Amino acid sequence: MPSSYKRADRVGTLIQHEISSILRDIRDLNAGLLVTVMGVKLTDDLLSCRVFYSVFGSEDDKEKAEQLLKDNTKQIRHQLALRLNLRRTPSIEFVYDNTNETASKVYDILKKIENEKND
């Protein structure tokens, strides 16, 4: 029975899991930075992917995490190639995901409107 979703989605989920594991092993990221892989968008040809990540901390922590991910992209891709059995390992682009921050701001605005309405 064939699966109802694309291979790129299944491989993307696998890549997300493996990159999360690889990031836990990177020594510099374990120095107090909390980086979370939020999702992976993989092209249908499986040759390139965008890894969406979030950082818990200050703006300085976000900039430090961005630089560390940029500096370690080749190492992460190599580790991914060793862990996955793919013909070609996709190129990786890290993209900061600010969805949680935006959701928090919207929630605060709605809460403020509700408080003003009740007063």
C-alpha positions, 0 to 999 in steps of 0.5 A: 500500500503506497504512502499518501505523502511525498518522499520529500516529506518523509526524508525531510522528517528523517533529516530533521531528526538527524540534524537535531541529533547532530546539533546536540553533538556540536560542542560549541552549541552545547555551551549554553545555546538552546537551538531547536530544529523547527522544521525542514523543507526539502525540494522534490529532487532531494538535492537541497533543504532549508532547515528552520531553527529557533534559538531560546535566548537573547539577540546575542545568542541568536547571532552566535547560533547563526554564526555557529550554524553557518561555520559548521554547515559542511560538518553537519552535512558530512555527518548527515551523509554518514547517518543517512543512506541517500544517493546524494546528501542535500545541500543545507541552508539554515533559516531562522524561524521567528514563529514563536516570537510572532505568536507571543507578540500576537498573544500579548496584543490580544491579551491587552485588547481583552484587558481594555475591553473588560475595564 
